[in-house]
Amino acid sequence: MLSLGLADSRAISKANSGSERHVREVIKRLSLRYKLYYLPTTHAFLDAISEDQLKEIKKFAKVPSFFEYLLDKKLGKASLLRELLTFSHLAKELVREYEREIGILDFVYVPHNSRIQLMPSILFSKLSRGKYGMLLMTDPHNSLLENESFFKCVNVWTKIWFSRKSAIEFCSFQRLQNIAFLLKAIETKPSFISVMNKGALNYTGLPKYFNTKVLSPPHAFNNLALKYRNFDKEDYLVFLGRINTAKGANEALEVGKHVKLKMIGYKE
Protein backbone atom coordinates (compact mmCIF):
# COMPACT_ATOMS: atom_id res chain seq x y z
CA MET A 1 0.00 0.00 0.00
CA LEU A 2 1.37 3.42 -0.96
CA SER A 3 2.21 5.81 1.86
CA LEU A 4 0.65 9.26 1.73
CA GLY A 5 1.34 12.20 4.00
CA LEU A 6 -1.23 14.97 4.52
CA ALA A 7 0.40 18.28 5.48
CA ASP A 8 -2.36 20.19 7.22
CA SER A 9 -3.60 21.95 10.34
CA ARG A 10 -7.27 22.48 9.49
CA ALA A 11 -8.53 19.03 10.47
CA ILE A 12 -7.47 19.47 14.11
CA SER A 13 -8.67 23.06 14.43
CA LYS A 14 -11.44 24.02 16.81
CA ALA A 15 -13.09 25.78 13.88
CA ASN A 16 -15.78 23.81 12.08
CA SER A 17 -16.42 25.64 8.82
CA GLY A 18 -16.28 24.36 5.24
CA SER A 19 -12.52 24.03 4.91
CA GLU A 20 -12.14 22.05 8.16
CA ARG A 21 -14.96 19.69 7.20
CA HIS A 22 -13.49 19.32 3.71
CA VAL A 23 -10.12 18.18 5.06
CA ARG A 24 -11.69 15.79 7.57
CA GLU A 25 -13.75 14.19 4.81
CA VAL A 26 -10.67 13.91 2.57
CA ILE A 27 -8.78 12.14 5.37
CA LYS A 28 -11.54 9.56 5.85
CA ARG A 29 -11.62 8.76 2.14
CA LEU A 30 -7.88 8.59 1.57
CA SER A 31 -7.40 6.32 4.58
CA LEU A 32 -9.27 3.61 2.64
CA ARG A 33 -6.69 3.65 -0.17
CA TYR A 34 -3.36 4.63 1.37
CA LYS A 35 -1.20 4.15 4.41
CA LEU A 36 -2.00 7.60 5.70
CA TYR A 37 0.08 9.94 7.84
CA TYR A 38 -1.34 13.19 9.18
CA LEU A 39 1.45 15.78 9.32
CA PRO A 40 0.48 18.93 11.25
CA THR A 41 2.22 22.05 9.96
CA THR A 42 3.45 25.05 11.95
CA HIS A 43 0.05 26.63 11.34
CA ALA A 44 -1.30 24.27 14.02
CA PHE A 45 0.61 26.29 16.63
CA LEU A 46 -0.99 29.54 15.48
CA ASP A 47 -4.54 28.20 15.76
CA ALA A 48 -6.73 26.75 18.51
CA ILE A 49 -6.32 22.97 18.43
CA SER A 50 -9.16 20.59 19.26
CA GLU A 51 -8.06 17.54 21.27
CA ASP A 52 -11.28 15.78 20.22
CA GLN A 53 -10.59 16.33 16.53
CA LEU A 54 -7.00 15.15 16.95
CA LYS A 55 -8.30 11.98 18.61
CA GLU A 56 -10.75 11.47 15.72
CA ILE A 57 -8.06 11.95 13.05
CA LYS A 58 -5.90 9.29 14.75
CA LYS A 59 -8.60 6.72 13.91
CA PHE A 60 -7.79 7.19 10.22
CA ALA A 61 -4.16 8.31 10.06
CA LYS A 62 -0.95 8.03 12.03
CA VAL A 63 0.09 11.30 13.71
CA PRO A 64 3.82 11.69 14.49
CA SER A 65 4.45 11.42 18.23
CA PHE A 66 6.84 14.39 18.03
CA PHE A 67 3.94 16.73 17.24
CA GLU A 68 1.99 15.48 20.24
CA TYR A 69 5.09 15.87 22.38
CA LEU A 70 5.37 19.55 21.37
CA LEU A 71 1.68 19.97 22.01
CA ASP A 72 1.77 18.41 25.49
CA LYS A 73 4.86 20.35 26.55
CA LYS A 74 3.65 23.56 24.87
CA LEU A 75 6.97 23.82 23.03
CA GLY A 76 5.69 24.74 19.56
CA LYS A 77 6.50 28.43 19.07
CA ALA A 78 5.41 29.88 15.73
CA SER A 79 5.66 33.43 14.37
CA LEU A 80 3.04 34.47 11.83
CA LEU A 81 5.44 36.71 9.91
CA ARG A 82 8.12 34.02 9.62
CA GLU A 83 5.61 31.34 8.57
CA LEU A 84 4.32 33.59 5.78
CA LEU A 85 7.68 34.30 4.17
CA THR A 86 10.33 31.74 5.19
CA PHE A 87 11.09 28.19 6.18
CA SER A 88 11.04 28.78 9.93
CA HIS A 89 13.14 26.94 12.49
CA LEU A 90 10.01 25.19 13.81
CA ALA A 91 8.99 24.03 10.31
CA LYS A 92 12.47 22.60 9.70
CA GLU A 93 12.39 20.87 13.07
CA LEU A 94 9.02 19.27 12.31
CA VAL A 95 10.23 17.95 8.95
CA ARG A 96 13.43 16.58 10.47
CA GLU A 97 11.65 14.79 13.33
CA TYR A 98 8.78 13.54 11.14
CA GLU A 99 11.28 11.99 8.71
CA ARG A 100 13.16 10.38 11.58
CA GLU A 101 9.93 8.81 12.82
CA ILE A 102 8.10 7.79 9.62
CA GLY A 103 10.81 7.73 6.94
CA ILE A 104 10.30 8.77 3.31
CA LEU A 105 6.73 8.81 1.97
CA ASP A 106 5.54 8.05 -1.56
CA PHE A 107 3.68 11.36 -1.84
CA VAL A 108 2.68 14.41 0.23
CA TYR A 109 -0.64 16.17 -0.33
CA VAL A 110 -1.74 19.52 1.10
CA PRO A 111 -5.57 19.30 1.16
CA HIS A 112 -6.20 22.97 2.01
CA ASN A 113 -3.36 25.39 1.43
CA SER A 114 -4.00 28.92 2.64
CA ARG A 115 -1.47 31.75 2.81
CA ILE A 116 -0.24 30.82 6.29
CA GLN A 117 0.53 27.22 5.29
CA LEU A 118 2.27 27.95 1.98
CA MET A 119 5.91 27.99 3.03
CA PRO A 120 5.78 25.09 5.54
CA SER A 121 3.83 22.89 3.10
CA ILE A 122 6.50 23.38 0.41
CA LEU A 123 9.13 22.41 2.97
CA PHE A 124 7.12 19.30 3.89
CA SER A 125 7.60 18.04 0.31
CA LYS A 126 11.06 16.91 1.50
CA LEU A 127 9.28 14.04 3.24
CA SER A 128 8.55 12.53 -0.17
CA ARG A 129 11.72 13.72 -1.93
CA GLY A 130 9.77 16.50 -3.65
CA LYS A 131 6.74 14.48 -4.80
CA TYR A 132 3.80 16.57 -3.66
CA GLY A 133 0.61 18.34 -4.71
CA MET A 134 -1.73 20.87 -3.15
CA LEU A 135 -5.19 22.33 -3.14
CA LEU A 136 -4.47 26.06 -3.17
CA MET A 137 -7.09 28.42 -1.78
CA THR A 138 -7.59 31.37 -4.12
CA ASP A 139 -10.23 34.06 -4.33
CA PRO A 140 -10.42 37.31 -6.32
CA HIS A 141 -9.54 39.52 -3.35
CA ASN A 142 -6.80 37.47 -1.74
CA SER A 143 -5.22 35.16 -4.29
CA LEU A 144 -1.66 34.30 -5.20
CA LEU A 145 0.07 35.51 -8.35
CA GLU A 146 -2.77 37.81 -9.34
CA ASN A 147 -3.12 39.06 -12.89
CA GLU A 148 -4.56 42.30 -11.53
CA SER A 149 -2.37 45.36 -11.02
CA PHE A 150 -1.10 46.48 -7.64
CA PHE A 151 -3.27 49.62 -7.88
CA LYS A 152 -6.42 47.58 -8.47
CA CYS A 153 -5.55 45.45 -5.43
CA VAL A 154 -5.21 48.63 -3.35
CA ASN A 155 -8.52 50.01 -4.63
CA VAL A 156 -10.39 46.79 -3.79
CA TRP A 157 -9.03 46.58 -0.25
CA THR A 158 -9.55 50.31 0.36
CA LYS A 159 -13.28 49.75 -0.29
CA ILE A 160 -13.30 46.78 2.08
CA TRP A 161 -11.37 48.37 4.94
CA PHE A 162 -12.10 52.09 4.30
CA SER A 163 -8.38 52.73 4.76
CA ARG A 164 -6.00 53.31 1.87
CA LYS A 165 -2.95 53.04 4.15
CA SER A 166 -3.99 49.59 5.40
CA ALA A 167 -4.76 48.50 1.84
CA ILE A 168 -1.31 49.56 0.58
CA GLU A 169 0.41 47.74 3.46
CA PHE A 170 -1.62 44.57 2.86
CA CYS A 171 -1.16 44.52 -0.92
CA SER A 172 2.58 45.20 -0.61
CA PHE A 173 3.00 42.31 1.81
CA GLN A 174 0.78 40.13 -0.38
CA ARG A 175 3.01 40.71 -3.42
CA LEU A 176 6.11 40.01 -1.36
CA GLN A 177 4.71 36.66 -0.28
CA ASN A 178 3.73 35.87 -3.87
CA ILE A 179 7.39 36.25 -4.89
CA ALA A 180 8.61 34.12 -1.97
CA PHE A 181 6.11 31.37 -2.78
CA LEU A 182 6.82 31.44 -6.52
CA LEU A 183 10.59 31.18 -6.08
CA LYS A 184 10.33 28.24 -3.68
CA ALA A 185 7.50 26.43 -5.51
CA ILE A 186 9.24 26.64 -8.89
CA GLU A 187 12.37 25.26 -7.25
CA THR A 188 10.52 22.25 -5.77
CA LYS A 189 7.91 22.01 -8.60
CA PRO A 190 4.73 20.38 -7.22
CA SER A 191 3.18 17.60 -9.33
CA PHE A 192 -0.03 19.62 -9.45
CA ILE A 193 -1.82 22.60 -7.94
CA SER A 194 -5.60 22.29 -7.71
CA VAL A 195 -8.06 25.13 -7.17
CA MET A 196 -11.77 25.12 -6.40
CA ASN A 197 -13.12 27.02 -9.39
CA LYS A 198 -12.11 28.04 -12.89
CA GLY A 199 -12.75 31.73 -12.24
CA ALA A 200 -10.12 31.81 -9.49
CA LEU A 201 -7.68 29.92 -11.69
CA ASN A 202 -8.11 32.40 -14.55
CA TYR A 203 -7.65 35.28 -12.13
CA THR A 204 -4.24 34.03 -11.04
CA GLY A 205 -1.08 33.45 -13.04
CA LEU A 206 -0.72 29.86 -11.80
CA PRO A 207 -1.09 28.07 -15.19
CA LYS A 208 2.02 29.89 -16.44
CA TYR A 209 4.18 28.08 -13.91
CA PHE A 210 2.47 24.89 -12.75
CA ASN A 211 0.36 21.90 -13.78
CA THR A 212 -3.06 23.14 -12.61
CA LYS A 213 -6.47 21.54 -12.37
CA VAL A 214 -9.94 22.53 -11.16
CA LEU A 215 -11.63 20.24 -8.63
CA SER A 216 -15.19 19.21 -9.46
CA PRO A 217 -17.04 19.12 -7.15
CA PRO A 218 -14.84 21.61 -5.31
CA HIS A 219 -15.55 20.39 -1.77
CA ALA A 220 -15.46 16.84 -0.47
CA PHE A 221 -18.89 16.02 0.92
CA ASN A 222 -20.78 13.00 2.11
CA ASN A 223 -22.75 11.55 -0.82
CA LEU A 224 -25.48 10.46 1.57
CA ALA A 225 -26.44 14.14 1.84
CA LEU A 226 -27.79 13.98 -1.72
CA LYS A 227 -30.39 11.51 -0.54
CA TYR A 228 -32.07 14.25 1.47
CA ARG A 229 -32.21 16.93 -1.21
CA ASN A 230 -35.59 18.58 -1.59
CA PHE A 231 -36.58 18.70 -5.25
CA ASP A 232 -39.76 20.65 -4.54
CA LYS A 233 -37.91 23.91 -5.05
CA GLU A 234 -39.14 27.46 -4.66
CA ASP A 235 -38.21 30.37 -6.90
CA TYR A 236 -35.17 31.91 -5.19
CA LEU A 237 -31.40 31.57 -4.88
CA VAL A 238 -29.53 30.99 -1.63
CA PHE A 239 -26.13 32.34 -0.58
CA LEU A 240 -24.88 30.06 2.21
CA GLY A 241 -21.60 30.88 3.93
CA ARG A 242 -19.71 33.58 5.79
CA ILE A 243 -21.04 36.94 4.65
CA ASN A 244 -17.87 38.70 3.59
CA THR A 245 -16.18 39.86 0.39
CA ALA A 246 -13.83 36.87 0.17
CA LYS A 247 -16.85 34.56 -0.05
CA GLY A 248 -18.46 36.66 -2.78
CA ALA A 249 -21.17 38.35 -0.70
CA ASN A 250 -20.87 41.56 -2.71
CA GLU A 251 -21.30 39.68 -5.99
CA ALA A 252 -24.31 37.88 -4.48
CA LEU A 253 -25.92 41.25 -3.75
CA GLU A 254 -25.47 42.23 -7.40
CA VAL A 255 -27.25 39.00 -8.42
CA GLY A 256 -29.95 39.82 -5.88
CA LYS A 257 -30.88 42.91 -7.90
CA HIS A 258 -32.26 40.61 -10.61
CA VAL A 259 -33.60 37.56 -8.75
CA LYS A 260 -35.01 36.76 -5.32
CA LEU A 261 -32.07 36.08 -2.97
CA LYS A 262 -31.75 34.72 0.55
CA MET A 263 -28.44 35.06 2.40
CA ILE A 264 -27.64 32.69 5.27
CA GLY A 265 -24.51 32.95 7.40
CA TYR A 266 -22.80 35.11 9.98
CA LYS A 267 -21.32 38.45 8.99
CA GLU A 268 -17.62 39.32 8.93
FIKOLZA-81223 format. One line per 3 residues: number of its first residue (from 1); for each residue y negated, z, x negated of C-alpha. Coordinates in steps of 0.001 Angstrom, whole numbers, plus 500000, padded with zeros to 6 digits. Example, Ala and Ser with C-alpha at 12.3 -4.5 7.8 and 13.67 -1.06 7.14 Angstrom:
BEGIN
1) 504500 507800 487700 | 501060 507140 486330
! end
This chain:
BEGIN
1) 500000 500000 500000 | 496585 499035 498626 | 494192 501863 497787
4) 490744 501729 499349 | 487797 504002 498663 | 485027 504524 501227
7) 481718 505476 499600 | 479814 507223 502359 | 478050 510342 503600
10) 477524 509485 507274 | 480967 510466 508526 | 480530 514108 507470
13) 476940 514425 508666 | 475976 516808 511439 | 474220 513875 513085
16) 476187 512084 515778 | 474361 508822 516418 | 475638 505240 516283
19) 475971 504914 512516 | 477949 508162 512140 | 480311 507198 514955
22) 480680 503706 513488 | 481818 505059 510119 | 484213 507566 511689
25) 485812 504815 513751 | 486093 502574 510672 | 487863 505367 508778
28) 490441 505853 511536 | 491241 502137 511622 | 491413 501570 507880
31) 493681 504585 507403 | 496391 502644 509268 | 496350 499831 506692
34) 495373 501368 503363 | 495847 504411 501198 | 492403 505704 502001
37) 490060 507845 499922 | 486812 509176 501342 | 484219 509324 498554
40) 481069 511254 499524 | 477955 509961 497776 | 474952 511949 496554
43) 473366 511340 499954 | 475730 514016 501303 | 473711 516627 499389
46) 470462 515475 500994 | 471799 515762 504539 | 473247 518506 506730
49) 477032 518425 506319 | 479412 519257 509158 | 482456 521273 508063
52) 484220 520223 511284 | 483670 516529 510590 | 484853 516946 507004
55) 488019 518612 508297 | 488526 515721 510746 | 488047 513054 508056
58) 490712 514746 505899 | 493279 513910 508599 | 492808 510217 507792
61) 491688 510058 504157 | 491966 512032 500948 | 488702 513713 499910
64) 488313 514494 496184 | 488578 518232 495552 | 485606 518033 493161
67) 483271 517243 496060 | 484522 520238 498015 | 484133 522383 494908
70) 480449 521370 494627 | 480030 522012 498325 | 481587 525490 498225
73) 479652 526546 495140 | 476440 524868 496347 | 476184 523030 493027
76) 475263 519559 494314 | 471567 519074 493498 | 470116 515732 494587
79) 466575 514369 494336 | 465528 511833 496964 | 463289 509906 494561
82) 465983 509616 491883 | 468662 508566 494387 | 466409 505775 495681
85) 465699 504174 492322 | 468258 505189 489675 | 471808 506184 488912
88) 471216 509932 488959 | 473058 512491 486863 | 474807 513813 489990
91) 475975 510315 491013 | 477398 509698 487526 | 479129 513071 487607
94) 480725 512308 490978 | 482046 508951 489773 | 483416 510473 486569
97) 485209 513326 488347 | 486457 511136 491215 | 488011 508710 488724
100) 489621 511581 486837 | 491189 512816 490067 | 492214 509620 491900
103) 492266 506936 489194 | 491233 503310 489703 | 491194 501966 493268
106) 491946 498440 494457 | 488638 498155 496319 | 485591 500226 497316
109) 483830 499675 500641 | 480485 501102 501740 | 480699 501165 505573
112) 477026 502009 506204 | 474613 501430 503365 | 471082 502645 504001
115) 468245 502810 501471 | 469180 506286 500242 | 472776 505285 499467
118) 472054 501983 497729 | 472013 503027 494089 | 474906 505535 494225
121) 477107 503102 496169 | 476617 500411 493504 | 477590 502969 490872
124) 480701 503886 492879 | 481959 500310 492397 | 483088 501496 488942
127) 485956 503244 490717 | 487472 499832 491455 | 486276 498068 488284
130) 483502 496348 490234 | 485525 495204 493260 | 483433 496339 496203
133) 481660 495294 499391 | 479131 496850 501728 | 477667 496860 505186
136) 473935 496831 504475 | 471577 498216 507090 | 468633 495882 507588
139) 465942 495667 510225 | 462693 493682 510424 | 460476 496653 509541
142) 462532 498261 506801 | 464841 495708 505215 | 465705 494804 501664
145) 464493 491652 499929 | 462189 490664 502773 | 460940 487112 503122
148) 457695 488472 504558 | 454641 488978 502366 | 453516 492361 501098
151) 450379 492120 503266 | 452418 491526 506422 | 454549 494566 505553
154) 451373 496650 505207 | 449989 495371 508523 | 453206 496205 510386
157) 453416 499752 509032 | 449692 500362 509555 | 450249 499709 513280
160) 453220 502077 513297 | 451629 504941 511374 | 447911 504301 512105
163) 447271 504759 508378 | 446693 501871 505996 | 446956 504150 502948
166) 450413 505402 503991 | 451500 501838 504759 | 450441 500582 501311
169) 452260 503457 499595 | 455428 502862 501616 | 455484 499075 501158
172) 454801 499393 497416 | 457688 501812 497001 | 459872 499622 499220
175) 459292 496576 496991 | 459991 498636 493890 | 463342 499723 495288
178) 464132 496125 496266 | 463753 495108 492614 | 465879 498034 491386
181) 468628 497224 493887 | 468560 493483 493183 | 468824 493916 489414
184) 471758 496323 489674 | 473574 494495 492499 | 473360 491112 490762
187) 474736 492752 487630 | 477748 494227 489482 | 477986 491405 492087
190) 479622 492775 495272 | 482404 490673 496824 | 480376 490545 500031
193) 477403 492061 501817 | 477710 492292 505603 | 474869 492833 508056
196) 474875 493598 511768 | 472980 490609 513122 | 471965 487113 512109
199) 468273 487763 512747 | 468191 490510 510121 | 470083 488308 507679
202) 467598 485450 508112 | 464718 487867 507655 | 465973 488958 504243
205) 466554 486960 501083 | 470144 488203 500715 | 471925 484815 501093
208) 470114 483560 497977 | 471921 486093 495818 | 475113 487250 497533
211) 478101 486224 499636 | 476860 487389 503055 | 478465 487625 506471
214) 477471 488835 509940 | 479758 491369 511629 | 480787 490543 515187
217) 480883 492853 517039 | 478388 494688 514838 | 479615 498229 515554
220) 483164 499533 515463 | 483983 500921 518894 | 486997 502112 520784
223) 488447 499177 522745 | 489540 501566 525480 | 485860 501842 526440
226) 486016 498275 527791 | 488494 499458 530390 | 485746 501469 532071
229) 483066 498793 532205 | 481420 498415 535592 | 481299 494751 536577
232) 479353 495460 539764 | 476094 494951 537907 | 472535 495342 539135
235) 469628 493096 538207 | 468086 494811 535167 | 468426 495119 531398
238) 469014 498374 529531 | 467662 499424 526129 | 469943 502211 524876
241) 469117 503931 521597 | 466424 505792 519712 | 463065 504653 521043
244) 461302 503585 517873 | 460144 500390 516177 | 463130 500171 513826
247) 465437 499948 516851 | 463335 497221 518457 | 461649 499297 521165
250) 458437 497292 520865 | 460321 494010 521295 | 462118 495518 524310
253) 458746 496249 525917 | 457774 492602 525471 | 460998 491577 527252
256) 460178 494123 529948 | 457093 492100 530882 | 459394 489394 532257
259) 462439 491250 533604 | 463242 494685 535011 | 463922 497026 532067
262) 465276 500553 531752 | 464941 502402 528437 | 467306 505267 527645
265) 467049 507402 524510 | 464887 509980 522798 | 461547 508994 521323
268) 460676 508930 517624
! end
